[in-house]
Amino acid sequence: MESLEVSAAETLTATIDSAGIERLRQVLADEAAAGDFRERTVTVHTEIARLTGNSVLELFIHVGNNLARLHGLAPTENERRWLHERQHGTRRIHRRRRRSGGRPHGA
């Protein structure tokens, strides 16, 4: 993950404009004012990746940050609900497949 973030920062230093610098300042200010980083979908890391213009890099950094937030810190109540819903949805899919002899639902 760190190498992706370094790559994004190196790329951005060569291409960033004044609007990009201002956007990073705003994201940093928002982070400083936030009471709980786990509630933030945009972090300075994801914004740096977005500003590079590389959507794949942005996606990987976004997913990595979300995994770190979910598994590195105690999840928020919203994240707990989301995880709970996904867990129960997965169980329903597995039950349907067992009943249908392993075929995907609707097949």
Secondary structure, DSSP 8 states (H G I E B T S, - for coil): -HHHHHHHHHHHHHH--HHHHHHHHHHHHHHHH-S-GGG-S--HHHHHHHHHT-HHHHHHHHHHHHHHHHHHS---HHHHHHHHHHHHHHHHHHHHHHHTTT--TT-
